[in-house]
């Protein structure tokens, strides 16, 4: 199972920049677009669980647990 945290590039960038400022992330924000471009999801794959990444981490985890019946 692959959990895909779906969101906008803008939200990812804001979060990444905030982590970069505090020194809590290893990847510089300038590399974000190349990472987004490299992500290729195949249509019809049934082992991908898509979650809305704009939710809080605890909401995401709760949603994953509900969908996977944990």
Backbone as a chain_set.jsonl record, in Angstrom:
{"seq": "XXXXXXXXXXXXXXXXXXXXXXXXXXXXXXXXXXXXXXXXXXXXXXXXXXXXXXXXXXXXXXXXXXXXXX", "coords": {"N": [[0.849, -1.179, 0.0], [0.542, 2.162, -0.853], [0.634, 5.375, 0.412], [-0.596, 8.288, -0.706], [-0.082, 11.586, -0.296], [-1.969, 14.03, -1.138], [-1.849, 17.304, -2.332], [-1.487, 20.851, -2.891], [1.162, 22.387, -4.777], [1.824, 24.839, -3.751], [1.089, 24.746, -1.012], [2.806, 22.71, -0.132], [5.261, 23.953, -0.65], [5.18, 26.162, 1.113], [5.177, 24.844, 3.592], [7.611, 23.488, 3.425], [9.46, 25.596, 3.229], [9.065, 26.775, 5.725], [10.07, 24.731, 7.359], [12.659, 24.681, 6.45], [13.621, 27.145, 7.309], [13.635, 26.789, 10.08], [15.497, 24.864, 10.237], [14.814, 22.186, 10.219], [14.525, 20.465, 8.128], [15.923, 18.587, 5.447], [15.985, 19.044, 2.71], [16.361, 21.536, 0.281], [13.997, 24.118, -0.565], [14.023, 24.829, -3.247], [14.252, 22.517, -4.693], [11.803, 21.327, -4.731], [9.884, 21.413, -6.912], [11.078, 19.719, -8.81], [10.858, 17.295, -7.505], [8.093, 16.977, -7.364], [7.55, 16.828, -10.094], [8.804, 14.428, -10.672], [7.239, 12.519, -9.477], [5.174, 10.009, -10.387], [2.082, 8.778, -10.804], [0.361, 5.895, -11.562], [-2.539, 5.383, -13.461], [-5.351, 3.521, -12.408], [-4.106, 1.924, -10.54], [-4.576, -0.048, -7.734], [-3.528, -0.084, -5.233], [-3.023, 2.323, -3.997], [-3.529, 4.72, -1.618], [-5.146, 7.626, -1.333], [-4.757, 10.646, 0.358], [-5.797, 13.753, 1.795], [-3.479, 16.154, 2.104], [-3.673, 18.611, 3.279], [-4.835, 18.437, 5.675], [-4.424, 18.067, 9.273], [-1.542, 16.391, 10.711], [-2.447, 14.409, 12.584], [-5.104, 14.067, 11.798], [-4.718, 13.022, 9.257], [-3.417, 10.572, 9.842], [-5.449, 9.344, 11.364], [-7.407, 9.113, 9.363], [-6.124, 7.381, 7.558], [-5.918, 5.106, 9.164], [-8.655, 4.541, 9.53], [-9.456, 3.979, 6.887], [-7.896, 1.767, 6.354], [-8.763, 0.063, 8.213], [-7.637, -0.057, 10.847]], "CA": [[0.0, 0.0, 0.0], [1.243, 3.436, -0.963], [-0.213, 6.486, 0.823], [-0.288, 9.493, -1.48], [-0.574, 12.793, 0.357], [-2.294, 14.93, -2.232], [-2.028, 18.71, -1.978], [-0.978, 21.778, -3.899], [2.584, 22.729, -4.7], [1.933, 26.028, -2.902], [1.077, 24.329, 0.388], [4.063, 21.998, 0.111], [6.34, 24.928, -0.63], [5.09, 26.93, 2.365], [5.616, 23.968, 4.686], [9.038, 23.208, 3.251], [10.195, 26.825, 3.568], [8.999, 26.914, 7.187], [11.009, 23.76, 7.939], [14.007, 25.095, 6.059], [13.973, 28.274, 8.181], [13.927, 26.281, 11.425], [16.569, 23.879, 10.155], [14.287, 20.854, 10.508], [14.348, 19.688, 6.902], [17.194, 18.425, 4.749], [15.897, 19.366, 1.295], [16.043, 22.939, 0.025], [12.719, 24.325, -1.243], [14.204, 24.965, -4.696], [14.166, 21.187, -5.303], [10.451, 20.81, -4.616], [9.223, 21.182, -8.187], [11.638, 18.535, -9.461], [10.297, 16.136, -6.815], [6.706, 16.87, -7.825], [7.603, 16.377, -11.482], [9.273, 13.037, -10.712], [6.202, 11.635, -8.953], [4.284, 9.52, -11.442], [1.098, 7.817, -10.337], [-0.259, 5.172, -12.669], [-3.984, 5.235, -13.359], [-5.825, 2.159, -12.245], [-3.43, 1.194, -9.459], [-5.511, -0.193, -6.627], [-2.823, -0.114, -3.949], [-2.682, 3.692, -3.613], [-4.506, 5.368, -0.757], [-4.944, 9.07, -1.459], [-5.216, 11.432, 1.505], [-5.662, 15.202, 1.652], [-2.357, 16.571, 2.953], [-3.912, 19.89, 3.948], [-5.307, 18.122, 7.023], [-3.357, 17.965, 10.268], [-0.96, 15.039, 10.742], [-3.279, 13.447, 13.32], [-6.269, 13.777, 10.965], [-4.254, 12.141, 8.184], [-3.194, 9.246, 10.428], [-6.766, 8.785, 11.691], [-8.038, 8.75, 8.096], [-5.448, 6.18, 7.049], [-6.323, 3.984, 10.016], [-10.05, 4.212, 9.222], [-9.545, 3.364, 5.551], [-7.226, 0.464, 6.387], [-9.406, -0.68, 9.315], [-6.719, -0.256, 11.98]], "C": [[0.893, 1.241, 0.0], [0.271, 4.533, -0.555], [0.284, 7.733, 0.108], [-0.918, 10.69, -0.788], [-0.748, 13.871, -0.701], [-2.522, 16.347, -1.721], [-1.478, 19.571, -3.098], [0.514, 22.009, -3.711], [2.793, 23.931, -3.78], [1.966, 25.665, -1.422], [2.364, 23.597, 0.742], [5.227, 22.971, 0.228], [6.348, 25.725, 0.673], [5.581, 26.098, 3.542], [7.118, 23.709, 4.625], [9.882, 24.419, 3.633], [10.201, 27.028, 5.079], [9.973, 25.956, 7.864], [12.45, 24.133, 7.63], [14.502, 26.219, 6.985], [14.362, 27.782, 9.573], [15.033, 25.232, 11.429], [16.121, 22.46, 10.418], [14.016, 20.032, 9.252], [15.632, 19.704, 6.102], [17.169, 18.928, 3.315], [15.586, 20.843, 1.096], [14.765, 23.07, -0.813], [12.862, 24.434, -2.759], [14.118, 23.618, -5.413], [12.749, 20.627, -5.331], [9.823, 20.495, -5.966], [9.778, 19.957, -8.907], [11.111, 17.259, -8.816], [8.853, 15.902, -7.229], [6.669, 16.32, -9.244], [7.991, 14.906, -11.59], [8.218, 12.041, -10.237], [5.234, 11.273, -10.076], [3.356, 8.471, -10.847], [0.423, 7.204, -11.55], [-1.764, 5.073, -12.437], [-4.34, 3.766, -13.209], [-5.104, 1.352, -11.181], [-4.371, 1.135, -8.264], [-4.828, -0.213, -5.261], [-2.332, 1.27, -3.52], [-3.835, 4.265, -2.805], [-4.219, 6.864, -0.798], [-5.563, 9.785, -0.27], [-4.959, 12.906, 1.229], [-4.598, 15.699, 2.625], [-2.554, 17.936, 3.59], [-4.48, 19.681, 5.352], [-4.122, 18.097, 7.988], [-2.774, 16.554, 10.221], [-1.839, 14.028, 11.469], [-4.546, 13.107, 12.535], [-5.899, 12.822, 9.826], [-4.082, 10.717, 8.705], [-4.526, 8.586, 10.769], [-7.492, 8.327, 10.421], [-7.434, 7.495, 7.499], [-5.891, 4.968, 7.853], [-7.764, 3.563, 9.719], [-10.147, 3.471, 7.892], [-8.894, 1.99, 5.502], [-7.758, -0.429, 7.51], [-8.439, -1.028, 10.429], [-7.393, 0.206, 13.248]], "O": [[1.86, 1.339, 0.755], [-0.819, 4.62, -1.12], [1.42, 8.171, 0.289], [-2.142, 10.796, -0.704], [0.209, 14.533, -1.102], [-3.295, 16.562, -0.788], [-1.052, 19.06, -4.134], [1.051, 21.844, -2.616], [3.82, 24.031, -3.109], [2.771, 26.206, -0.663], [2.947, 23.838, 1.799], [6.079, 22.827, 1.105], [7.405, 25.937, 1.266], [6.317, 26.595, 4.394], [7.803, 23.711, 5.647], [10.911, 24.275, 4.292], [11.222, 27.408, 5.652], [10.631, 26.326, 8.836], [13.346, 23.926, 8.448], [15.665, 26.232, 7.39], [15.305, 28.294, 10.175], [15.456, 24.768, 12.488], [16.929, 21.612, 10.797], [13.341, 19.005, 9.319], [16.348, 20.706, 6.077], [18.224, 19.212, 2.749], [14.635, 21.354, 1.689], [14.49, 22.228, -1.669], [11.907, 24.155, -3.485], [13.929, 23.586, -6.629], [12.52, 19.559, -5.897], [9.278, 19.406, -6.146], [9.022, 19.229, -9.551], [10.932, 16.249, -9.497], [8.435, 14.761, -7.423], [5.856, 15.452, -9.56], [7.548, 14.215, -12.508], [8.293, 10.855, -10.557], [4.562, 12.139, -10.637], [3.801, 7.399, -10.436], [-0.028, 7.912, -12.45], [-2.207, 4.72, -11.345], [-3.713, 2.89, -13.803], [-5.46, 0.198, -10.943], [-4.901, 2.16, -7.836], [-5.501, -0.348, -4.239], [-1.357, 1.388, -2.779], [-4.978, 4.287, -3.262], [-3.165, 7.311, -0.347], [-6.726, 9.57, 0.071], [-4.02, 13.261, 0.518], [-4.801, 15.666, 3.839], [-1.705, 18.385, 4.359], [-4.593, 20.63, 6.128], [-2.965, 18.104, 7.568], [-3.43, 15.626, 9.748], [-1.966, 12.893, 11.011], [-5.017, 11.972, 12.598], [-6.671, 11.928, 9.479], [-4.548, 9.765, 8.08], [-4.717, 7.401, 10.495], [-8.119, 7.268, 10.413], [-8.155, 6.638, 6.988], [-6.205, 3.922, 7.285], [-8.064, 2.37, 9.663], [-10.84, 2.459, 7.786], [-9.289, 1.142, 4.702], [-7.262, -1.535, 7.725], [-8.417, -2.163, 10.905], [-6.801, 0.131, 14.325]]}, "num_chains": 1, "name": "protein.A"}
